[in-house]
Amino acid sequence: MTALQPIRSHFHWRKWAIPVFLGTGAALAMLWWSLDQEVLDPATQTATTSRELLQSFEWTARASWALLAVFGCILLRDVAYIIRLRLLSFKQFSWKQSFDHIILWELSSALTPSVVGGSALAILILKRGGMSGGQSIATVFITALLDELFYLLAVPIFILLSLAAGHAVFPPDAGMGFGASIPWIFGIAYAFIAMLTSIIFMGILQSPERTHRWLNRLSNWKLIEKWSAGLRQWSLDLLEASKNMRQRSFLFWFQAFGSTVISWTARFLTLNMILYIFIESVPHAAVLGRQLVLWLALTISPTPGSSGLAEVALPAFLGDLVGFGYLAAVAIIWRLATYFLYLFLGAWVLPGWISRTSTTAS
């Protein structure tokens, strides 16, 4: 099988149909179901329905600024990701190549079950783009390390800010019947992320030589004899890439983590700004805190990019904070801005990228 075939098989149109169908179906079903449900008007606290709220909604200057902020968050998120990839690739990739790889990386996550993640495909994307196999692995794992480190730091910060503002950290029941167990599940998952972050740090930055020896021993297993030569080469490339990473300056890591913070903050603030289009008073710290909990819940979704589950879970996680009146519409816009956008961009970038990188595939 050529390198071209795996890439095309991972991006086959059938893989697009599932998330599009699940996400669109769940969003439209939720919107239809919610239209005539009794809710409270966020402005007046009087009983009404979502249909009446949407019909009486008036566009304001606040909504215009909030919509501009949504576009700004999307742009900031992707620009920060591109800058980080340029840094971690030691500027091996041009700005155009970095843009293509980030969009395809997002596309791979959108088409892969969240519980699996898109990291394996991201390694293939970077390798096809011109990186060595080991450097591709190192780059993907370092991005994971930076992402998880941001999450580990953000959780206590926004939990404290949310509590200081008088808001509960976890939704009362999340609308799923196991509200009391959510803090325990969250605590276990948070501890697992901390352990995983430590393992990545040890394996890639602290003791890459030990990782190299372990991979070499693994390559001697008869069960994987077919891939032994490739695995040994990847382990050598990984060792060299890890050593290069370890030699980077404090400024390098400051910039890499700074771009991570900017990108993830913009990712989460996107929802806050969408809420601000409809609701004048948004408890921003509490909404950010709930998103951190929701994000962890969505990482165990068996559906591609959490499609179907994310649209339904958002109102359950935020309803007690901002009311349910506009949340069906908010969920649709949120998924358009953070999920479906990358399906559209990926469909635009993919054909040209495959054509341009066919000569580097091996």
C-alpha positions in Angstrom: 0.0 0.0 0.0 1.4 3.4 -0.9 1.5 6.4 1.4 -1.2 8.0 -0.7 -3.7 5.3 0.0 -3.8 5.5 3.8 -4.3 9.3 3.7 -7.2 9.0 1.2 -8.7 6.1 3.1 -8.7 8.1 6.3 -10.4 11.0 4.6 -12.9 8.9 2.5 -16.3 10.6 2.0 -18.0 7.9 4.1 -16.1 9.1 7.1 -17.6 12.6 6.5 -21.2 11.3 6.3 -21.3 10.0 9.8 -20.4 13.2 11.7 -22.4 15.4 9.4 -25.5 13.3 9.8 -25.1 12.9 13.6 -24.3 16.6 14.2 -26.9 18.0 11.9 -29.5 15.6 13.0 -28.9 16.1 16.7 -28.8 19.9 16.3 -32.0 20.1 14.3 -33.9 17.6 16.5 -32.9 19.5 19.6 -33.9 22.9 18.1 -37.3 21.4 16.9 -38.0 19.8 20.3 -37.0 23.0 22.3 -39.0 25.5 20.3 -42.3 25.1 22.3 -40.7 24.1 25.6 -41.5 26.6 28.4 -38.4 28.6 29.4 -37.5 31.8 31.2 -36.7 34.9 29.3 -33.1 35.7 30.4 -33.8 39.5 30.3 -37.1 39.6 32.2 -37.2 36.2 33.9 -40.8 35.7 32.7 -42.2 32.4 31.3 -42.1 32.1 27.6 -41.0 29.6 24.9 -37.8 29.3 22.8 -39.9 30.0 19.7 -41.2 33.3 21.1 -37.7 34.3 22.3 -36.2 33.7 18.9 -39.0 35.4 17.1 -38.8 38.5 19.3 -35.0 38.6 19.3 -33.6 42.0 18.1 -30.1 42.5 16.8 -28.2 45.0 18.8 -24.8 46.7 18.8 -23.8 44.3 21.5 -24.7 41.4 19.3 -22.6 42.8 16.4 -19.6 43.2 18.6 -20.0 39.7 20.0 -20.3 38.3 16.5 -17.0 40.1 15.5 -15.5 38.6 18.7 -16.6 35.1 17.6 -14.7 35.6 14.3 -11.8 37.0 16.2 -11.6 34.0 18.5 -11.7 31.6 15.5 -8.9 33.5 13.8 -6.8 33.8 17.0 -7.2 30.1 17.7 -5.9 29.0 14.3 -3.2 31.6 14.0 -1.8 30.6 17.4 -1.9 26.9 16.4 0.0 27.7 13.2 2.6 29.7 15.1 3.1 26.8 17.5 3.5 24.3 14.6 6.1 26.6 13.0 8.0 26.7 16.3 7.8 23.0 17.0 8.9 22.1 13.4 11.9 24.5 13.8 10.4 26.4 10.9 10.7 23.5 8.5 7.1 24.2 7.4 6.3 27.5 5.6 3.3 29.5 6.8 1.2 28.0 4.0 2.3 24.5 4.9 1.6 25.1 8.6 -1.9 26.4 7.7 -2.6 23.3 5.6 -1.4 20.9 8.3 -3.3 22.6 11.1 -6.6 22.5 9.1 -6.0 18.8 8.2 -5.1 18.1 11.8 -8.4 19.6 12.9 -10.1 17.7 10.1 -8.6 14.4 11.3 -9.9 15.1 14.8 -13.4 16.0 13.4 -13.5 12.6 11.5 -12.1 10.5 14.3 -14.0 9.3 17.4 -13.1 11.6 20.3 -12.2 8.7 22.5 -9.5 7.7 19.9 -8.4 11.2 18.9 -6.7 12.3 15.7 -3.1 12.1 16.8 -2.2 9.0 14.8 -3.4 10.6 11.6 -1.7 13.9 12.5 1.6 12.0 12.6 0.9 10.7 9.0 0.0 14.3 7.9 3.2 15.8 9.2 5.3 12.9 7.8 3.7 13.3 4.4 4.4 17.0 4.6 8.1 16.4 4.8 9.0 15.6 8.5 10.8 12.4 9.5 8.7 9.8 11.2 10.3 10.3 14.6 10.1 14.1 14.4 6.4 13.8 13.5 5.8 11.7 16.6 7.8 14.1 18.8 5.9 17.1 17.4 2.5 15.5 18.0 3.4 14.4 21.5 4.8 17.7 22.4 1.6 19.5 21.2 -0.3 17.0 23.4 1.9 17.8 26.3 1.4 21.5 25.9 -2.4 21.1 25.5 -2.7 18.9 28.6 -0.5 21.2 30.6 -2.8 24.2 29.7 -5.8 22.1 30.8 -4.2 21.1 34.1 -3.5 24.7 34.9 -6.8 26.1 33.6 -9.0 23.8 35.6 -8.1 25.1 39.1 -8.0 28.7 38.0 -11.5 28.7 36.5 -12.9 26.5 39.3 -11.7 29.2 41.8 -13.0 32.0 39.7 -16.4 30.3 39.3 -16.7 29.6 43.0 -15.7 33.2 43.8 -18.5 34.4 41.6 -21.0 32.1 43.4 -21.6 29.6 40.7 -21.4 25.8 41.0 -18.5 24.2 39.1 -20.5 21.2 38.0 -24.1 21.2 36.5 -26.7 20.0 39.0 -27.5 16.8 37.0 -26.2 17.6 33.5 -29.6 16.3 32.3 -28.3 12.8 32.2 -29.3 11.2 35.4 -25.9 10.8 37.0 -25.2 14.3 38.2 -23.8 13.2 41.6 -21.1 11.1 39.9 -19.8 13.8 37.6 -17.3 15.3 40.1 -15.9 11.8 40.7 -15.6 11.0 37.0 -14.1 14.4 36.4 -11.5 13.9 39.2 -10.4 10.5 38.0 -10.1 11.8 34.4 -8.2 14.9 35.6 -5.7 12.6 37.5 -5.4 10.4 34.4 -4.5 13.5 32.3 -1.9 14.5 34.9 -0.4 11.0 34.7 -0.4 11.0 30.9 1.3 14.4 30.8 4.0 13.2 33.1 4.5 10.1 30.9 4.9 12.2 27.8 7.3 14.5 29.5 9.4 11.7 30.7 9.3 9.8 27.4 10.0 12.7 25.0 11.9 15.3 27.1 13.2 13.8 30.3 14.4 10.3 29.2 14.2 10.0 25.4 17.1 7.4 25.4 15.0 5.1 27.5 12.1 5.5 25.1 14.5 4.7 22.2 15.7 1.5 23.9 12.1 0.4 24.6 11.1 0.9 21.0 14.1 -1.0 19.8 13.2 -3.9 22.1 9.7 -3.7 20.8 10.9 -3.9 17.2 12.4 -7.4 17.9 9.0 -8.9 18.6 8.1 -11.5 16.0 4.5 -10.3 16.0 5.5 -7.0 14.4 8.5 -8.3 12.4 6.9 -6.8 9.2 7.3 -3.2 10.7 10.6 -3.8 12.6 12.9 -1.8 10.3 10.5 1.1 10.1 10.0 1.1 13.9 13.8 1.2 14.5 14.2 4.1 12.1 11.3 5.9 13.8 12.9 5.4 17.2 16.2 6.9 15.9 14.3 9.8 14.4 12.4 10.3 17.6 15.6 10.2 19.7 17.2 12.9 17.5 14.0 15.0 17.5 13.7 14.7 21.3 17.3 15.8 21.8 16.7 18.8 19.5 13.6 19.7 21.6 15.6 19.4 24.9 18.2 21.9 23.5 15.6 24.6 22.8 15.9 27.8 24.8 13.5 29.1 27.5 12.2 31.6 25.0 11.3 28.7 22.6 9.2 27.0 25.2 7.7 30.2 26.5 6.5 31.0 22.9 5.2 27.4 22.4 3.3 27.4 25.6 2.1 31.0 25.1 0.7 30.1 21.7 -1.0 27.1 23.3 -2.6 29.3 26.0 -3.8 31.8 23.4 -5.2 29.2 21.1 -7.1 27.2 23.8 -8.4 30.4 25.5 -9.7 31.6 22.2 -11.3 28.2 21.6 -13.2 28.3 24.9 -14.1 32.0 24.6 -15.8 31.4 21.3 -18.8 29.9 23.2 -18.8 32.9 25.6 -19.0 35.3 22.7 -21.8 33.4 21.0 -23.8 33.5 24.3 -23.2 37.2 24.5 -25.0 37.7 21.1 -28.2 36.5 22.8 -27.7 37.2 26.5 -26.7 40.5 28.0 -25.2 39.1 31.2 -23.0 36.1 30.7 -21.2 34.6 33.8 -18.0 34.2 31.8 -15.8 32.5 34.4 -18.5 29.9 35.2 -19.2 29.2 31.5 -15.4 28.7 30.9 -15.3 26.4 33.9 -18.2 24.3 32.7 -16.6 24.1 29.2 -13.5 22.6 30.8 -15.8 19.9 32.4 -17.7 19.4 29.2 -14.5 19.1 27.1 -13.3 16.3 29.3 -16.7 14.5 29.0 -16.7 14.8 25.2 -13.2 13.3 25.0 -14.7 9.9 25.7 -17.4 10.2 23.0 -17.4 7.2 20.6 -18.7 9.5 17.7 -16.5 11.4 15.3 -15.6 14.8 16.8 -18.3 14.2 19.5 -20.9 14.9 16.9 -24.4 14.3 18.1 -23.3 14.3 21.8 -21.8 17.8 21.9 -25.0 19.4 20.5 -27.1 17.7 23.2 -24.7 18.0 26.1 -24.2 21.8 25.8 -27.7 22.8 27.0 -27.4 20.2 29.8 -24.2 21.7 31.0 -25.1 25.4 30.8 -28.8 25.5 31.3 -28.7 26.4 35.0 -26.2 29.2 34.3 -27.7 31.1 31.3 -31.2 29.5 31.0 -32.4 27.2 28.2 -34.1 29.7 26.1 -31.5 30.3 23.4 -29.2 27.3 24.0 -30.5 25.2 21.1 -29.6 28.1 18.7 -26.3 28.7 20.6 -25.4 25.0 20.3 -25.9 25.1 16.5 -23.8 28.3 16.0 -21.1 26.9 18.4 -20.7 23.7 16.4 -20.7 25.6 13.1 -17.8 27.7 14.5 -15.8 25.0 16.2 -16.6 21.8 14.3 -18.3 22.1 10.9 -16.0 25.0 9.9 -13.1 22.5 9.8 -15.0 20.1 7.7 -15.6 22.9 5.2 -12.0 24.1 5.4 -10.6 20.6 5.3 -12.6 19.8 2.1 -11.1 22.9 0.5 -7.5 22.2 1.6 -7.3 18.4 1.2 -7.3 18.0 -2.6 -4.5 20.5 -3.3 -2.5 19.3 -0.3 -2.6 15.6 -1.5 -1.5 16.8 -5.0 1.4 18.9 -3.7 2.7 16.3 -1.2 2.4 13.2 -3.5 6.1 13.6 -4.4 7.2 13.6 -0.7 5.1 10.5 0.2 7.1 7.3 0.5 
